[in-house]
């Protein structure tokens, strides 16, 4: 084989989350009362636009979740030899963005380095000037006067390719029927799919132009060690999605189980669970996370031989951070579920089930749990953006993900030291802010629509 598959801890949990999502979708489609709120979400123009943006992030994150060891050669017996380096499918597709590194800083679309250095001329003399980049704009040669025109031409070519891809995708979705495509783009259906279609066009136009330009230029510049900032920002998407989703997977079982039990059984069970989450809430979250991360760092330093690569070490720390964030964030949902269960246990259909001798477990599973799932879903969607921002804050104060892991927090942390330079190295900070802002904004807009569709009180008010 040309590669050896590798499944990291976070990869396995992401695959599990995908399976759970597929099962949930299958179950939802079979029940009309479950799919009706999602139809209300689909009829929202805001949700259509936000879903396209979120889908782009999810696709990039999933491509970066398929890991493998690349093949480097064969031994004397013809058996393959694999590298210890762990790459992803996204790394393979990125190609030059990952491998073409400069010496140090360069500005976006630059053809020369950001700082002057000594350059030895062919005649042996030394001058101090801005050295030519090895890869950025290398196709232009020594004459870079046509850089502006080249950027425009390549950008237009990439946008045209993106538009063609958009047409092919829509034709395929409409089963190559022009009338259905016309109806889709003009919004002649109850669901405003045309908002998603036109948003996808904008995304593909930008994506095509960026892909064409990134093959020849560092469109967002390079960092201190010459790595492409645009590549770093794209690689950070997976970290943000992992923090936002796996943390939910960690905290959801405890919140569901303890919240429902506290509200249904009351008495000493309720007292014990309330004491548990009240005590946990009294501990400052940042201090608890810092202490846990420090313990993890000591463990990894004392057991360095247990990790085959830097990637596996960084992945374990990322998983541990998800666990700690899950432990410190389940209490809020637990309180909400306890309060809702206290109300549900007094309703007539629950009292009737108890009067007929139905067991407590059956009542919890069939009557209580389905009627609190709207709170669970709303809380999960609303907490996603907060967890993404939490990763950036924790990495900024050096208690977040491993420094070897690409994340927006690490980008901001490294960029803050360069703001005092003259001139300022601003592009790393801007790239991290732009990508994180877009993801959080799309998640917040989508969560607002989900809350309006699933919250029965808001529906009654409308």
N, C-alpha and C positions, 0 to 999 in steps of 0.2 A: 504493500500500500504506500501511497505517496504521503501519508500522514498517519499519526496515531491518535485516536480520539482521547480527549481528556474531559472529565466531568468534575468541575469544581463543586464545592459545597453550595455556593450560591446558584450555580447552574442547575443542580439537582432540585433545589427549592423552587427555582423559576419554572422548571418543567412541571413540578407538582402543581404550582399555581395555575399553569396553563391547562392542566388536566381538570382541576377543580372548576376553572372558568368554563371549560367546554361542557362539563357535566351540568353546571348551573344554567348555561344557555339552553341545553337540551331540555332540562326540567322546566324552565320558564316557558319555552315554546309550547309545551303540552298543557299549560294551564292558562286560561284566558284572564283570570284575575291577576296573574303575575305579569303577563305580557302587556296588559293595558297601560300601566304607568310608563313602560318603555316606549310605547307608541306615542304617548304625550311628549316624552323626551325627544323622539325622532321628529315630531312636528315643530320643534323649536328651531328657529333659524340660528340662534346662538349656539345651540348644541351641535348643529350640523357643521358649523365652521370650526368649533373647538375640537370636534372629533377628528377632523382631517388633520389638524395640527398634532393632536395627541397620537394619532396613528403613525405619523412620520417618526416621532420620537420612539414609539414602541417598536417599529420595524428596525430602526438603527440599534436599539438596545438588544433585540433578539438576535440580530446578526452578530453582535458582540458577545453573545452568550454561548455560541457554538465554538468550543476551544479544541485545540489539537496540537500535537508535537509535529513540526514539519520534518520531512525526510531529508537527511543531509548526504546520504551515500549508502554504500553497501560494504560489508566486510569481505574477507577472503572467501567465505563460504556462500556468498551471495545473499546473506540475510540483511535486511534493511537496517540502517543506523539512523536513529531519530535524534533530533536536537533536544536539549533540555529546555529550550525556550518554548513558552506556551503562547501560541498565537490564536486569534479568533478569525471567524469568517469575515468579519468587518475589516480586520487587519489585512487579509488577503485581497479584499476588494479595494481598500484604500491605496495599496501599492506605494507609489512615490511619496504620498503624504507621510508614511511611516518611515521609509528608508532614506529619503533625501534630507539630510541634516546639514545645516550650515555651521559655521564656526561659532557664532554668537548672535546677538540681536540683529534683526532687520525689520524695517517698518512694513506695513501692508503694501503689497504690490511693488516693493522695492527691488532694485537690481544691484544695489550696493549695500554694504553693511551700515549699521546705524552709527557706529563710532569710527573715528579715524585710527589708523595704525600705520606702522612703517612698512612701506612697499619697496622692494628691491627691483629696480628697473633692469632691462637687458644689458645696459652698459655698465652695470655695477653700482650705480649711484642709488641712494635711498631717499625716498620722498615720503612725506606723511600725508595720506589721503584716505578716502573711503574705499576699501577693497571691494572688488567685484565679487558678487555671490557666486557660489559654485553651481547652484541649481536654479535659483530664482531668476527667471527671464533669460536663462542660458541660451535658449533658441534664438535670441536676438543678436547674439554675438557681442562684439565690442561696441557696436553702434546701437545705442539704446534710444535714439531720437524718435523711433517709431513705436515706442512702448504704448502711448496713449491710443493710437489707432489700432494696434494689435489687441489691446484689452477690449475695445469696443467691438471689433470684428469677432473675437472669440466669444464674448458675452452674448452677442446676437446669435451666433451659430448655436451655442448651447441652449439659449432660450427657444430657438426654432426646433431643436431636437426635443426639448421638453414639451412643446406644443404638439408635436407629432405623437409623442408617447401618450399625451393626454387624450388625443382623438382616438388612438388605438384602444386605450383602456375603456373609454366610454362606448365605443362601437362594440367591444366585446361584452360589456355589461348589458348593452341593449340588444344583444344577439344579432348585431350587424343589420339592424332595421332602422333606416333613416328617420322614419316617422316617430319611433320611440325615442330616438336621440333628440329630435326636435322638441318633443313633449317634455323630455327631461330638462333640457336647457332653458325652456321657457316657463317652467314651473306650473304645468297644467295638471299636476297631481295633488292629492291632499297633503302629502308629505313634501316639504320643500327641499327635495333632493338637489335642486339647481344651485342652492347656496353651497352645498358640499362640492358640487361639480366645478363651480367657478373658483372656489377656494383651492381646490386641487389644481386647477390651471395655474393659479398664481404660485403655488408651491413648486410645481414642476418647471415653470418658467425660471424661477429663482434657482431651483436645484440644478437645472440643466446649465444655466450660465455659470454657476459656482463650480460645478464639476468640470466644465471645460477650462475655466480659468485656473482652478486649483492644480490642474495637471502641469501647468507651466509656471505658475507664480505662487508665492506664499501670500494668499489673499488676506490673511489676518496676521502676517508677520511671523517672526520666530522668537523664541524665548532665549534665556541666557545661554543654554547649551545648544542652541540652534535648531530645536525641535519645532515643527510647524504648529502654530497656536490653533489653527483651524482643526487640525487632527486631534489635538488635546481636548478641544471643546466637544467634538463629536464623541470621543472616547468617554468623556465624562457623563454622557447621557445614560449609559448603563448604570453607573454608580448612583445617579439620582433616582432612577427608576427602581433599583434594588432597595435603596433606603425607603422609598415611598411605599413599596408593595410588600416586601418581605417582612418589614416591621409590623405591618397589619396582620400578616399571616401568623406572626409570633404572638401578638397580643390578643387576637380575636378569640381563640378558644377559652382563655382564662376569663376574659370579660364576659363572654356569653354564659359560661358555666356558672361562675360566681354571681353574676348579676341576677340571673334568673332564679338561682337557688335562694339568694338573699330575699328577693321579693316574694317568692312563692311560699317558702317554708316559714319565714319570719322567725321569731323567737331567738334561741341561742345561735342558730345558724346565721341569722341576719346579724347578730351582734359580733360574731367572730369575723365575718367577712367585712363588716364595716370597720372593725378595729384594724384588720389587715390593710385595707387600702387607705385608711386615714393615717396609719403609721408610715406607710410608704410615701404618701403625699407630703408628710412632714419633713422628709429628707430632701434637701436641695438637689434637683435633678442633675445639674451640671457637675456637682461634686461627686454624686454617685457614678455618673458616667466617667468622670476623670479617674476615679479610684479603680473602676473596673478595667478601663483601657490600660492603666498603668500595670495592673496585675497581668493583663494579657501580654503586654510588652516584655515583662520580666519572664514570663513562661516561654515566649518565643525565643528570647535571647538565650535562655538556658537549654533549649531543645532545638537549636538551629539545625541539627542533623536530621530532624524529622521532616523537613520540608525539602522537596526536590527542586524547587525553583522559587524565585522572588514572587512570582505571580501567585503561587499557592499560599505563600506566607501572607501576602497582602489580602488574598481572598478570605482567609480565616479571620483576619482582623475585621474585615468588612462584615462578615457574618456575625462576629461577636458584637460589633456595634449595633447591628440590627436587633440582636437579642436584648441588649441593654436598653435601647430605645423602646422596644416592645414592653419590657418590664416596667419602665417608667411612664408609659402612655396608656395602659389599659384601664386605669382607674376611672377616667372620665366616662368612658363608655359603660363601665360597670355600674356607675351611679345612675346613668340614664336608664339602663335596662332594669335595675332594681325598682326605680320609681314606676316604670311602665308596667312591670309585672305585678306590683302591689295593686295597681288599678285593675289589671286584667283578671286577677284571681277572684275579684268580687263580682265579676259580670255573670249574667244569668247562665250562659252556656257552659262556663267553667263550673259553676255551682251545680248545674244539672248533671254534668259528667261525674262529679264527685258523689252526688246523691245516687247515681246508678252504679256506683262501685268501680268506676274506671280508675286504674292505677295512676299514681302520681307521675310516673315516667311517661305514660301515654298522654296524659294531660299536658305535660311540659312540651313534648315533641309535637303533638298534633294541634294543640290549641294556643299555647303560649308562644312558642318559638316562631311560628309563622307570622304572628301578629306583632312581633317586635323587630322583624327583619328590615322594615323600612327605616327604623332608627339606626340599625347596624349599617345599612348601605349608605345612608346620609352621612354618618360619622366617618366611615371609611373614606368616602370621596372628599369630604371636607378636610380630613387630616392629611391627605396625600401631599398637598402643597406645603403644609407646615413642616412635614418631615423632610421634604427636599431642602427647604430653607434651613432646617436644623443641621443637616449635614454640612452645609456651607459655613454655618457659624461655628460648629465644633471643629472643623478642619482649620478654620481661621485661627483658633486658639490652640491648635496642635493636639487636640484630643479626639480627632475624628478618624477618618480612614488613614491607611498607611500612606506615607509620602510617595511610595512607588505606584500607588493607585491614581489613575487619572480621575480627578473630580473638580467640580467648579470651586469648591472650598479651597483645595490645594492651589488652584490657579490664582485665586484671590489672595491667598496667603503669600505666595511667592511674588505676586505683582505689587503688593503694598510696599515692599522694600525698594521698589524701583520708582516710586512716585516722587522721591526726593532727588532723582537724577535731573540733570539739565543737559539736553531736553528730556522731558518725561517719557518713560516707556509706558504707554497707556493702553496698548492694544490687547494685552492679556486680560486686564481687568474688564475692558469693554466686551471682549468675547465671552467671558464667563457670565457677566451681567446679562448680556443679550440672550444667550441660550437659556439661562435660568429664568429670566423674566418671561420669556415666551412660554416655557413649560408651565410655570406657576400660574400665569394669566389664563392660559387655556384650561388648566385644571380647575381654577376657581370659577370660571364662566360655566364650565360643564357641571361642576358641583352645585352651583346655584339652580340650574335647570333641573337636576336630579332631585334636589331638595323640594322644589316647587311641585314636581310631579308625584313624589312619593309621600309627602307630608299630608295626611288627611285633613288637618286643620286649615292649611292653606287652600286646599281644594274646596272646602266648605265655604271659606271666605269669598272665593271667586264665584 
